[in-house]
Amino acid sequence: MVQNTDNTDNKILIHACCGICSGYPIELLRDMGYTPVVYFCNPNLDTKEEYERRLEAQKIVCMYHWVELIAEEYNHEEYLNAVKGLETEPERGSRCDVCIRQRLMKTVEKARDLGIKRFTTSLVISPHKNFEKITEIGKSLAGELEYIAIDFKKKDGFLKTNNLSKELGIYRQNYCGCEFAKR
């Protein structure tokens, strides 16, 4: 629980992979006393159209929760350069680790730019993602910042976030985002 009531000190930057995954985490972070700021940064998305669909869904979720949204420009080449040589890795393998590391590093940089002392990610709500591995990556990148490790899947978090996305009628993708996962 966050003790300080100063809104600035309670801010947390939450990396959002998509609107579906961020719905419940935003709510839970608020219930814990944080002021979430959503950071949509996903260079892994295979097309500009997919990026736009997911960003539109993220905007709807942020409007629903009345939270600030910061969207990073789409730059798929940045992702492709980072995972070069890992294209044939299996899902949840080293390519995914590089992808998560890339997005969380950008989250750390954004948090520093904004003067926000804490960060987390909605990626961990997915039953297909490894909470321990993502936590390890987040903590290794944190430096002077604090990575807040919350397993958003717990207490039916995945069900709650899916129910909210259905209620809001937002776009629901069926793959993680990169062309390699799409196969």
N, C-alpha and C positions, 0 to 999 in steps of 0.2 A: 504494500500500500504506500502511496506517495503521501508524505506528510505535509510538505510545503503547499500552501494554497495560492502562491503566486503563479498565475497562468503561464508566464514565460518559463519559469523553472520547471513546470510540469509538462512542457511540450515533449512529444516523442515523434520522431520521424518513422513512419511505417512504410517500408517498401511494399508496394502492392503489385502483385503479378497480374491480377485481374479483379474485376468488380465482384465476381462470385466469391472469391477467396477472401476478400477484404471486409465484407459486410459484417460478419460477427466479430472479427478481431477489433474493428473500430469501436464497436459497442462495448466489448469487454475492456479495452484499454480505458475508455471513458469511465466505466464502472469502477475501475481501479484507481481513478483519480488523475489520470493523464489527459492531456489535451493533444489528441492525435493530429498530425499533419501527414497527409497521404502523398507518397512519392511514387509516381508511375514511371518506372524505368525498366524497359524490356526490349533491349536490342536483339534478343534471341528470337523474337517473333518473325516468322518466315516471310511475311508480306506486309506491305504498307496497309493494305486493306484489313488484314487481321489486327494490326496495331490499332487502326482507327476504330474497329468494332469493339475491341477490348477497352480502349480509352473511353468510348462513348458509354459503355456499361459502367466504367469506373466513375465517370462524371455523375451518372444517375445515383450511384451508391453514395457518393460524397454529398450530393445535394440532399439526399434522404437523411443523412446523418449531420448535415450542416457542418462539414469539416472542410478545411482548406485542401486543395489538390494542386500539386506541382507535377507537371508532366514533362518528362525529358523528351527531347526530339528523337525521332526514330532514326537509328543508325545501325542497320543490320550488318554492314561491313565490319563494324567494330566487333560484333559477336563472331562473325565468320573468321576474322583474323585471330581471335582469342582461342577458338577451338580447332584451328587448322591442324590437321593430322589426327584428330580425334573423331572424325565424321562417322566412322564405323563402330565406335564404342557403343555398348548396349545402353539402353535407358537406365538411369540411376548410376551410371559408371563415371569415369573420370571426365568425360565431356560435360556432364551435368554439374560436377563439382566446379569446373572452370566457369561455367555459366553462372552458377550461384555466387561464386566468389566475385566475378565481374560486376554483377548487379549490386551485391552488398558493398563492394568497394566504392561504387558510385554513390550509394546511399550514405556511406561514411563521409565522403567528400561533400555531399549536399548538406548533411547535418552540420558539418564544420562551417560551411559557407553561411548557413542560416543561424549559427550560434545555438543549435539544439544539441543537448548533451546526451541524449539517449536515442537508440534506434532499435527496430525490430523488423520482421518480415512476415507477410501473410502466407508465404510459401509453405510454412510448417503446418498449415491447416489441412493440406492435402494428405490423404492416406497413402499416396504414392511417394511422398517425400520423407526423408530420414531426419527426424527432429534432432537427434544427437549430432549428426554430421553438419547440419545447417547451423546449429548452435556453436559447434567448434569453429566453423568458418567465420561466423559473426564475431565471436570473441577474439579470434586471431587478428581480425582487421580493426577492432575497436580503438586501439591506442588509448588516448585520453577520454574517449567516449565510453558509454556503457551500453553494451548489447543486452537488451532485455529478452531473456529466453522464456517464452511462454508457449507451451504446446497447446495451440488453439483448437486442436482436435478434441481435447478432453471436455468432459461435460457436454457431450453431443454438439460440439462446436461445428463439426463438418455438416451435420444435419441442420443446425440452426442457420448457417451461412447459405446452404442450399435452399432452405425454405424462404429466406429473405430474397434471394435472387429470383425465385419463382414468383413471389409476391410482387416484386418490382418489374417483372417481365423483361429482365435484361438478357443480353446475349450470353449463351452458355456454350462454350467451346468444348470439344471432345479430345483435345490433345494439349500437351504442355505448351507448345508454341513454336519450336524450331522444326525445320523441314526434316530433320533426322528422326525426331520423335513421331512425326506425322506418318512415317513409313510403318 
